[in-house]
Amino acid sequence: MSQPVPNPLAIVKALEGLWERRQKEGKPLRSEGAIKVVRENFSWDKVAQRWFGVIDGCMEDREKYCMDIPPPDEELDKRAITLVEVF
């Protein structure tokens, strides 16, 4: 489901309002609490840790559900050696 395209004039008005508020109050638009939340939850270290968790989970599932391939039979090994020696 697609979202409606925002009205450009509404975006301009919102940005103007933010700019005027910043000019009046003389402080940044972002609150210290918002900056803290972003730093705690969305730092590159946190993103990397989450991705490593996903990858580790996939690898655990893969190990759980994969079948081990047995080593080749000795007879097959001997035949392969003789074929290599022939050619």
Steps between C-alpha positions, in 0.01 A plus 500: 500500500652830399489813709371828363760749381528780758399845395819704436338813645424317825864392521617857441267633770619238748866581429433872530332443835797300624742766379302780668485305824874448489559869436272605787628252758862514387561133566523188285181337378599163638456438869778345704274206576444428131874516433565258788236253375646506150856453624402213729281313253630586155877521524708307248616270779139413586414443134804276456416303817146443376624384159751265661212359706299437184795338325583284803137386516505407132824307543359313802190405299718392211711278724188359663328403176793415271613147453866418534660363188682179584856449382536302176522124512854358486415305183384818329820671611714221349309511169546878479875461552527234229299716259733793562804277446355367170438842352 
